[in-house]
């Protein structure tokens, strides 16, 4: 009989209520299942035994067989230490304990064979070992053990309360003894045979007590595949269920507005990628299911025109559309851009922000509810309860990672039926992360820039080259171009950031004096109206230099700006550097990005700068960023818990991830309800995981 793994950890031999309480609090272990899924961090080779006269000082841990011949207590500044003389046939060494002396003195016997394990230190020509792992040779030989010894995750509290690695290993052995090492198989026979995977019971035994490194490799592969397979299965199933259960409005025609715009008012020829993406969106919106699509495209790839044409399809079918942006600056820019594009179409657009006047709000609310307003553009203000649509058909969300899940779901609830949803991002998401985090969304990618755009030239300069950089700025301004100079913003030290910015502004003002040069300044401490005033001066070309913090990172569009200077570039993340660079290169002229740094840089920072100079490809940059920072950081704090994996690592195991997604997809294409006999084990495992909340819940 297979033990129920949902049994509380309190009942396992060697645990008891006190230890169970500690394991719950420190490691989140509540059940046998949680314990069996506590995988080792690393392994130690315990096959080799050393003689005392062959010891040498290094960082390796060693094991020695011998006997304790005597104990002594030595007084020191604080308390005392316990020292034991330990000997084998070749010599003697000392074992030292600084705490727990009473318990150790009572537990250990003299002239009895022990195996000790730890790091040997040489002090005054004699070896010693502090707080060694120590067990009776007789028990050591009987234990369920492996050549490679597991080292489990731990905390300071566990160690000080006596739950050492040796104790964890013992508890794990008890679990294997109680279960007989037999665990329910969680993958189908087909998968096991096709992929040559080892059975679940064998994988679990060899992950905790590996026979050798080959057995460990096979166990790791099997368990990583399984973890990623069930995540992918959940995400793909979620997408299928979404499409079958959540009905959308079928937009049967593209409509008059779309056709008129496409034939007569399109400002430029669409790229192949834009046409492909529009086709995908059109197919989604024409079906009975609600569209739930992520549109990725590098800065300047033309996502906005795709969003507008999608909104025109909604309007052509008698519905309203809205576009939500994370910042006031970006929402104003979208509004002005769409106003210009729609000027010859009979379409009503309005902008709603937190700072909108009460009279404007009233008018917008009335127009929305009567259906008179076609497109609403706004910030978080769009989510307020007072904002009600007559019939919202399409919601477009720009830079969607800036919005929390709750905020997005508020938008869905503004209709009886959820509107079609298009989320856009100019932050390229690495393929591995997109598969894991947005695996339940359909993904469209615009992967080519509009014709006539020149690649931005990026260079790295040290602070000592500043005079040459200023000469270059003067030359560009002479050609009637404009320049951004951006300073880092690290929230924790707003005072210092402000000082950096103001010092920089003053030195630039000295080198570029009025009236010959005009300078705008924008930072987070300014009132929105003042910020907007300065932005507008720069957009209209009344100022040639814009000194700013990262408020211009997202969405400011000034085609005449051809130089982006990033001060203290080593303090920025890769995706931020890439976003900032994307503020230039929007016109037909050659644009430049200059990364200014000090000579003192970390290895990671050197890698970031080198990557920026080497490539303009946002997806390549995102892959490097993922390797440097890890998934949690990239997703931002709102979604950082999203990849709380037990054994797999989506960066190191990206090949296994692709494999797992492919097999989950194939399986669901053949058997969408998992009703076939050969998939019964997969269906049951999936149900169990959902039931005990062990499945990883992703929300896109």
C-alpha atoms as one frame of an Amber mdcrd trajectory, in Angstrom:
protein
   0.000   0.000   0.000   1.281   3.454  -0.922   1.304   5.905   1.992  -0.943
   8.954   1.618   1.497  11.785   0.973  -1.000  14.347   2.312  -0.327  12.978
   5.854   0.806  15.718   8.229   4.571  15.827   8.814   3.929  15.564  12.619
   3.302  11.810  12.198   6.614  10.921  10.577   9.066   9.028  12.795  11.774
  11.368  14.126   9.717  14.563  13.650   7.072  15.106  16.360   5.107  18.336
  17.071   8.049  20.664  17.895  10.175  19.802  14.902   7.060  19.747  12.683
   6.260  23.282  13.786   9.784  24.439  12.906   9.702  22.700   9.490   6.356
  24.347   8.725   7.540  27.827   9.687  11.052  27.678   8.241  10.688  25.580
   5.076   6.919  25.467   4.441   6.846  21.673   4.965   3.336  20.630   6.083
   2.941  17.142   4.607   4.909  14.075   3.498   4.432  15.405  -0.051   6.165
  18.706   0.843   9.056  16.795   2.418   9.598  14.481  -0.545   9.655  17.603
  -2.760  12.360  19.277  -0.646  15.165  18.579  -3.095  18.850  18.852  -2.114
  20.766  22.016  -3.071  23.978  20.106  -3.737  25.732  16.805  -3.010  28.944
  15.794  -1.252  31.062  12.823  -2.209  31.196  10.568   0.884  32.981   7.628
  -0.791  36.468   8.667   0.258  37.956   8.357   3.756  41.115  10.229   4.780
  43.840   9.298   7.265  44.816  12.039   9.713  48.396  12.127   8.415  47.154
  12.739   4.819  45.027  15.789   5.691  45.875  19.134   4.107  44.226  22.505
   4.494  41.802  23.504   1.721  38.105  24.290   1.383  37.037  20.687   0.795
  35.143  18.727   3.433  36.663  15.391   4.403  35.673  12.308   6.391  37.868
  10.372   8.800  37.301   7.132  10.785  38.716   7.097  14.326  38.023   7.208
  18.074  37.678   9.962  20.683  40.322   9.328  23.363  39.567  12.263  25.725
  37.567  15.486  26.309  38.574  18.796  27.917  36.815  22.136  28.448  38.814
  25.306  27.765  37.747  28.697  29.119  37.637  31.591  26.656  36.523  35.252
  26.727  32.863  34.286  26.452  31.921  30.927  27.973  34.059  27.899  27.136
  34.728  25.503  24.294  34.690  21.707  24.348  37.719  20.010  22.756  38.007
  16.262  22.053  41.187  14.431  21.024  40.390  12.221  17.994  42.806   9.613
  16.714  43.282   6.981  14.053  46.238   4.669  13.437  48.236   7.475  11.744
  47.903  10.382  14.204  45.660  12.664  16.287  43.581  15.821  15.694  41.173
  17.925  17.736  37.365  18.258  17.430  36.013  21.565  18.718  32.511  22.683
  19.766  31.645  26.263  20.764  28.015  25.533  21.643  25.837  22.585  22.678
  28.733  21.213  24.792  26.545  19.566  27.467  24.501  17.576  24.934  27.620
  16.587  22.942  29.538  15.493  26.043  26.611  13.265  27.091  25.971  11.839
  23.630  29.528  10.901  22.604  31.531   7.974  24.008  35.289   7.569  24.214
  37.154   4.671  22.545  34.230   3.948  20.216  34.638   4.024  16.374  33.057
   7.126  14.764  33.009   8.676  11.305  33.569  12.456  11.386  32.893  14.793
   8.470  33.758  18.483   8.066  36.421  20.987   7.062  39.903  20.371   8.472
  41.841  23.454   9.679  45.495  23.547  10.599  46.283  25.542  13.719  49.790
  25.591  15.224  50.835  22.532  13.207  47.850  20.462  14.432  44.606  19.742
  12.568  41.223  20.484  14.076  37.595  20.316  12.914  34.893  22.597  14.348
  31.348  21.246  14.841  31.894  18.096  12.719  29.091  15.850  11.512  29.645
  12.766  13.642  28.019   9.307  13.673  28.811   5.849  14.950  30.712   3.783
  12.369  28.212   0.934  12.928  25.225   3.202  12.029  27.151   4.824   9.194
  27.588   1.428   7.537  23.916   0.452   7.970  22.283   3.682   6.796  20.458
   4.075   3.507  23.194   6.103   1.964  24.684   7.017  -1.326  28.105   7.911
  -2.587  26.784  11.422  -3.153  25.374  12.800   0.063  22.479  15.289  -0.169
  22.769  18.778   1.354  19.274  20.143   2.035  18.077  23.773   2.133  18.242
  25.055   5.704  17.940  28.177   7.836  19.905  29.492  10.807  16.973  28.747
  13.100  16.844  25.090  12.024  20.589  24.634  12.607  20.556  26.235  16.065
  17.531  24.126  17.049  19.317  20.893  16.180  17.710  20.197  12.785  21.054
  19.733  11.039  21.620  18.332   7.569  22.278  14.961   9.163  18.921  15.135
  10.956  17.145  16.118   7.677  18.788  13.160   5.919  17.611  10.869   8.734
  14.025  12.232   8.509  14.098  11.712   4.729  15.333   8.132   5.231  12.411
   7.519   7.612  10.011   8.740   4.924  11.485   6.274   2.416  11.302   3.462
   4.991   7.655   4.277   5.819   6.596   4.473   2.159   8.744   1.510   1.135
  10.185   3.871  -1.482   7.012   3.392  -3.539   5.372   6.505  -4.998   2.458
   6.924  -7.384   3.536   7.311 -11.010   2.563  10.771 -12.346   3.421  10.483
 -16.048   1.816   8.269 -18.681   3.432   5.121 -20.018   3.715   6.775 -23.453
   5.729   9.719 -22.107   7.988   7.474 -20.021   8.745   5.216 -22.993   9.057
   7.904 -25.689  11.348  10.103 -23.600  13.174   7.222 -21.861  12.347   8.702
 -18.449  13.033   6.779 -15.234   9.945   5.877 -13.121   8.833   8.283 -10.371
   9.920   6.038  -7.447  13.382   5.567  -8.930  13.709   9.308  -9.644  12.786
  10.247  -6.065  15.170   7.701  -4.539  18.043   8.920  -6.734  17.405  12.605
  -6.192  17.663  12.128  -2.412  20.129   9.228  -2.251  21.855   8.961  -5.645
  23.651   5.738  -6.449  26.100   7.648  -8.687  26.215  10.784 -10.814  24.520
   9.110 -13.822  21.557   8.044 -11.655  21.385  11.610 -10.278  21.363  13.089
 -13.818  18.475  10.818 -14.909  16.500  11.588 -11.728  16.962  15.364 -12.148
  15.939  15.254 -15.817  12.800  13.250 -15.051  11.685  15.534 -12.176  12.471
  18.779 -14.029  10.556  17.568 -17.084   7.572  16.615 -14.916   7.458  19.979
 -13.113   7.656  21.991 -16.350   5.271  19.627 -18.173   2.470  20.188 -15.624
   2.966  23.966 -15.678   2.707  23.944 -19.480  -0.262  21.587 -19.356  -2.031
  23.965 -16.981  -1.285  27.046 -19.102  -2.331  25.448 -22.405  -5.476  23.954
 -20.805  -6.309  27.363 -19.343  -6.073  28.846 -22.837  -8.285  26.090 -24.338
 -10.884  26.451 -21.558 -10.751  30.235 -21.957 -11.491  29.882 -25.658 -14.312
  27.387 -25.202 -16.008  28.923 -22.144 -15.391  32.676 -22.222 -17.436  33.920
 -25.106 -16.404  37.093 -26.870 -18.242  39.301 -29.318 -17.745  37.857 -32.806
 -16.774  40.821 -35.005 -17.985  39.429 -38.290 -16.710  42.172 -40.605 -13.675
  44.406 -40.556 -16.081  47.306 -41.001 -16.161  50.577 -42.881 -13.783  52.499
 -40.567 -11.007  49.912 -40.950 -11.379  49.770 -44.743 -11.479  53.583 -45.145
  -8.395  54.009 -42.962  -6.492  51.182 -44.685  -7.247  52.427 -48.215  -7.037
  56.203 -47.772  -5.348  57.304 -44.541  -2.610  54.811 -43.675   0.499  57.062
 -43.296   2.908  54.340 -44.486   2.987  50.853 -45.956   2.554  48.198 -43.215
   5.482  45.825 -42.689   5.051  42.094 -43.289   5.132  41.541 -39.513   2.348
  44.115 -38.908   0.179  42.471 -41.573   0.755  39.022 -40.045  -0.143  40.242
 -36.540  -3.307  42.021 -37.780  -4.367  38.766 -39.457  -3.922  36.895 -36.126
  -5.929  39.558 -34.242  -8.621  39.602 -36.930  -9.004  35.787 -36.683  -9.314
  35.989 -32.865 -11.880  38.775 -32.919 -13.881  37.034 -35.630 -14.298  33.865
 -33.563 -16.809  33.293 -30.749 -14.066  33.183 -28.112 -12.694  36.162 -26.237
  -9.330  37.297 -27.625  -6.560  37.205 -25.033  -3.423  38.167 -26.971  -0.010
  39.558 -26.046   1.546  41.802 -28.694   5.309  42.084 -28.391   7.284  44.483
 -30.493  10.486  46.380 -29.999  10.433  50.121 -29.441   9.390  51.823 -32.693
   8.163  48.638 -34.415   4.659  50.085 -34.981   2.474  48.471 -32.311   0.278
  51.587 -31.962  -0.951  51.459 -35.563  -1.828  47.749 -35.080  -3.726  48.657
 -31.884  -5.632  51.443 -33.695  -6.603  49.169 -36.599  -7.816  46.546 -34.096
  -9.915  49.257 -32.381 -11.346  50.266 -35.771 -12.580  46.665 -36.242 -14.447
  46.940 -32.903 -15.949  50.325 -33.878 -16.918  48.993 -37.328 -18.939  46.287
 -35.550 -20.812  48.831 -33.397 -18.632  48.573 -30.262 -16.414  50.888 -28.221
 -12.678  50.517 -27.515 -10.325  51.750 -24.846  -6.563  52.035 -24.511  -4.987
  52.093 -21.056  -1.408  53.317 -20.472   0.639  53.242 -17.234   1.675  56.927
 -17.153   0.043  60.287 -17.861   2.831  61.192 -20.318   2.295  58.005 -22.309
  -1.506  58.361 -22.314  -1.223  61.956 -23.653   1.141  60.765 -26.337  -1.208
  57.943 -27.380  -4.101  60.414 -27.426  -2.265  62.941 -29.617  -0.973  60.218
 -31.922  -4.404  58.601 -32.385  -6.092  61.992 -32.800  -3.720  62.743 -35.686
  -4.258  59.316 -37.304  -8.067  59.532 -36.977  -8.488  63.181 -38.014 -10.150
  62.274 -41.343 -12.329  59.525 -39.879 -15.685  60.141 -38.241 -14.536  58.858
 -34.812 -14.794  60.386 -31.335 -11.807  60.051 -28.947 -11.360  61.327 -25.399
  -8.536  61.313 -22.836  -9.213  60.508 -19.172  -6.537  61.036 -16.524  -6.350
  61.382 -12.759  -5.891  65.120 -13.288  -8.924  65.520 -15.633 -11.360  68.250
 -14.470 -14.754  67.280 -13.024 -16.615  68.845 -15.992 -14.480  66.859 -18.491
 -15.089  63.660 -16.520 -18.867  64.195 -16.489 -18.889  64.699 -20.247 -16.760
  61.558 -20.804 -18.979  59.446 -18.482 -22.130  60.557 -20.335 -20.632  59.996
 -23.800 -19.383  56.538 -22.783 -22.736  55.393 -21.418 -24.693  56.723 -24.383
 -22.285  55.064 -26.836 -21.408  58.437 -28.379 -17.708  57.981 -27.493 -15.834
  55.484 -29.696 -12.365  55.367 -28.113 -11.358  56.205 -24.542  -7.656  56.630
 -23.822  -6.460  56.933 -20.258  -4.405  55.953 -17.270  -5.569  53.984 -14.187
  -8.448  56.518 -14.061 -10.203  54.288 -16.652 -10.608  51.626 -13.934 -12.702
  53.814 -11.592 -16.165  52.423 -10.826 -17.830  55.537 -12.253 -16.411  54.787
 -15.697 -19.093  52.709 -17.464 -19.194  51.793 -21.153 -22.291  51.193 -23.250
 -20.570  48.270 -25.028 -16.830  47.877 -24.650 -15.644  45.525 -27.404 -11.848
  45.803 -27.169  -9.496  46.770 -24.343  -5.884  47.521 -25.268  -3.371  47.664
 -22.409   0.030  49.199 -23.087   3.121  48.134 -21.114   0.901  45.630 -19.334
   3.598  44.544 -16.824   3.056  47.909 -15.100  -0.485  46.886 -14.101  -1.352
  44.369 -11.394  -3.687  41.435 -12.057  -6.519  42.993  -9.993  -6.347  46.218
 -11.983  -6.609  44.381 -15.266  -9.525  42.229 -14.142 -11.437  45.407 -13.191
 -11.494  46.353 -16.854 -12.956  42.980 -17.839 -15.896  43.534 -15.451 -17.113
  46.704 -17.126 -19.261  44.601 -19.488 -21.682  41.697 -19.254 -19.353  39.902
 -21.657 -15.629  40.400 -21.223 -14.185  42.532 -24.042 -11.489  41.246 -26.379
  -8.103  41.954 -24.820  -4.880  43.006 -26.483  -1.937  43.585 -24.145   1.130
  45.271 -25.617   4.695  45.465 -24.440   7.834  47.093 -25.823   9.852  45.139
 -23.269  10.763  42.029 -25.250  10.058  38.933 -23.184  12.543  36.086 -23.627
  11.000  33.018 -25.222  11.567  30.841 -22.145   9.852  33.373 -19.892   7.014
  33.948 -22.348   6.377  30.178 -22.426   6.311  29.994 -18.641   4.537  33.141
 -17.590   2.349  34.030 -20.541   1.829  30.467 -21.720  -1.951  30.851 -21.528
  -1.952  33.927 -23.789  -1.664  33.817 -27.548   1.481  35.710 -28.510   2.056
  37.907 -31.564   5.452  39.415 -32.343   6.296  42.371 -34.584   9.878  41.514
 -35.393  10.779  44.030 -38.101  11.167  47.803 -38.047   9.316  50.093 -40.489
  11.283  50.794 -43.707  13.588  53.825 -43.685  14.493  53.461 -39.989  18.248
  53.425 -39.388  19.734  51.270 -36.606  20.821  53.368 -33.615  24.607  53.537
 -33.132  25.514  52.802 -29.506  28.881  53.660 -27.966  30.384  53.442 -24.477
  32.341  56.430 -23.106  33.986  56.989 -19.713  33.374  60.136 -17.661  36.884
  61.293 -18.627  35.702  61.629 -22.280  32.944  64.104 -21.353  34.429  67.101
 -23.256  34.467  65.133 -26.519  30.866  64.029 -25.891  29.834  67.696 -25.373
  31.559  68.617 -28.687  29.511  65.921 -30.400  26.275  67.289 -28.834  27.073
  70.776 -30.175  27.627  69.360 -33.670  24.249  67.540 -33.573  22.406  70.642
 -32.285  23.982  72.614 -35.177  22.248  70.143 -37.521  18.972  71.167 -35.776
  18.766  67.892 -33.829  17.707  67.459 -30.184  19.376  65.616 -27.297  18.234
  63.657 -24.212  20.499  63.455 -21.152  19.140  60.934 -18.648  20.141  60.432
 -15.014  19.399  57.284 -13.005  16.561  57.162 -10.537  17.042  54.720  -7.661
  13.947  55.194  -5.485  15.657  54.309  -2.204  17.689  57.477  -2.327  15.483
  60.147  -3.869  17.541  62.950  -2.219  20.790  61.780  -3.771  19.181  61.203
  -7.178  17.744  64.711  -7.154  21.172  66.119  -6.243  22.846  64.134  -9.097
  20.281  65.443 -11.538  20.568  69.088 -10.389  24.414  68.942 -10.380  24.299
  67.525 -13.898  21.821  70.157 -15.029  24.025  72.965 -13.684  27.167  71.683
 -15.427  25.242  71.262 -18.720  23.804  74.790 -18.364  27.384  76.102 -17.952
  28.598  74.304 -21.089  25.472  75.106 -23.125  24.624  78.670 -22.049  21.445
  80.583 -22.923  20.325  82.207 -25.137  22.225  80.103 -27.712  20.960  76.879
 -26.103  17.639  76.152 -24.374  17.344  73.316 -21.858  14.260  71.498 -20.491
  14.361  69.615 -17.183  11.927  66.894 -16.076  11.989  64.884 -12.840   9.650
  63.093 -10.432   9.436  65.941  -7.882   7.752  68.289 -10.380   4.004  68.916
 -10.513   2.346  67.134 -13.473   1.473  70.489 -15.123   5.099  71.713 -14.931
   6.364  68.383 -16.231   3.929  68.551 -19.132   4.940  72.160 -19.916   8.636
  71.198 -20.139   7.831  68.104 -22.228   5.789  70.185 -24.655   8.625  72.746
 -25.068  10.955  69.907 -26.062   8.384  68.231 -28.350   7.780  71.590 -30.138
  11.543  72.054 -30.596  11.711  75.159 -28.360  14.471  73.483 -26.306  17.372
  71.484 -27.739  18.374  69.521 -24.641  16.113  67.544 -22.299  17.722  66.726
 -18.926  15.565  64.100 -17.209  15.302  61.114 -14.911  13.814  57.898 -16.297
  10.308  59.414 -16.612  11.002  59.460 -20.347  11.713  55.724 -20.438   8.326
  54.770 -21.834   6.628  56.290 -24.788   7.928  59.819 -25.441   8.003  60.294
 -29.192  10.155  63.126 -30.581  11.328  62.135 -34.103  13.789  65.064 -34.182
  15.690  63.830 -31.087  18.764  61.968 -32.387  21.052  61.642 -29.337  20.413
  59.771 -26.084  23.072  60.198 -23.405  22.660  57.903 -20.387  24.635  59.072
 -17.360  25.904  56.455 -14.847  24.729  53.783 -17.297  26.197  51.119 -14.989
  23.344  51.842 -12.541  20.633  50.871 -15.059  19.237  47.432 -15.867  19.501
  46.120 -19.429  15.821  46.420 -20.293  15.798  50.009 -18.988  18.846  50.904
 -21.100  17.152  49.362 -24.133  13.900  51.260 -23.466  15.766  54.555 -23.075
  17.708  53.974 -26.284  14.364  53.490 -28.037  13.458  57.145 -27.407  15.748
  58.088 -30.317  15.885  56.631 -33.811  12.277  57.595 -34.492  13.014  59.825
 -37.482  14.837  59.196 -40.762  18.163  60.638 -39.466  21.015  58.603 -37.953
  20.607  58.417 -34.166  23.125  57.753 -31.401  23.058  56.368 -27.869  26.047
  57.213 -25.627  26.490  55.184 -22.438  28.523  57.155 -19.877  30.112  55.218
 -17.009  32.899  55.525 -14.457  35.904  53.177 -14.751  34.659  51.241 -11.721
  32.110  48.656 -12.860  30.957  45.241 -11.719  31.227  42.209 -14.035  27.451
  42.267 -14.592  27.502  45.944 -15.456  30.337  45.386 -17.997  28.256  42.612
 -19.574  25.202  44.907 -19.821  27.183  47.744 -21.464  28.918  45.332 -23.865
  25.528  43.814 -24.860  24.013  47.258 -25.550  26.966  48.271 -27.755  26.886
  44.946 -29.634  23.197  44.627 -30.517  19.930  46.477 -31.076  17.883  43.270
 -30.978  15.488  43.546 -28.036  14.940  39.785 -27.809  18.664  39.033 -27.620
  18.992  41.757 -24.952  16.098  40.231 -23.013  17.754  36.785 -23.051  20.995
  38.241 -21.633  18.962  40.167 -19.051  17.171  36.989 -17.980  20.511  35.220
 -17.478  21.930  38.117 -15.457  18.919  38.844 -13.284  16.746  35.753 -13.118
  12.988  35.542 -13.761  11.762  37.072 -10.492  13.468  40.399 -11.105  12.335
  40.601 -14.703   8.697  40.096 -13.819   8.816  42.932 -11.292   7.659  42.756
  -7.687   3.972  42.381  -8.531   4.605  39.080 -10.249   7.935  37.932  -8.869
   6.578  34.909  -6.988   5.426  33.576 -10.291   8.243  31.119 -10.923   8.557
  29.481  -7.560   9.882  26.224  -9.000  10.977  23.297  -6.842  13.700  21.782
  -9.023  13.665  23.222 -12.540  15.310  26.507 -13.505  13.794  28.129 -16.576
  17.123  29.663 -17.590  19.394  26.638 -17.189  16.657  24.189 -18.207  15.245
  26.098 -21.174  15.702  23.065 -23.463  13.703  20.851 -21.072  11.054  23.603
 -20.931  10.685  23.658 -24.745  10.491  19.865 -24.684   7.811  19.911 -21.953
   5.675  22.494 -23.778   5.901  20.576 -27.038   4.749  17.319 -25.386   1.964
  19.041 -23.406   0.732  20.646 -26.653   0.844  17.388 -28.615  -1.013  15.584
 -25.851  -3.823  18.184 -25.674  -4.172  18.325 -29.474  -4.945  14.590 -29.458
  -6.894  14.536 -26.185  -8.125  18.026 -25.094 -10.160  16.690 -22.146  -7.498
  14.137 -21.056 -10.256  11.524 -21.286  -8.282   8.776 -23.086  -7.429   5.714
 -21.021  -3.639   6.117 -21.517  -3.827   9.666 -20.068  -5.789   8.704 -16.927
  -2.660   9.038 -14.755  -2.004  12.567 -16.106  -5.602  13.649 -15.489  -5.517
  12.254 -11.931  -2.158  13.950 -11.157  -3.447  17.245 -12.552  -6.581  16.990
 -10.368  -4.532  16.172  -7.269  -2.193  19.096  -7.867  -5.118  21.484  -8.270
  -6.858  20.019  -5.212  -3.896  20.398  -2.886  -2.881  23.744  -4.369   0.475
  22.309  -5.364  -0.004  23.417  -8.915   1.693  26.679  -9.691  -0.976  29.279
 -10.292  -0.023  31.673 -13.008  -2.184  34.643 -13.921  -1.528  36.548 -17.109
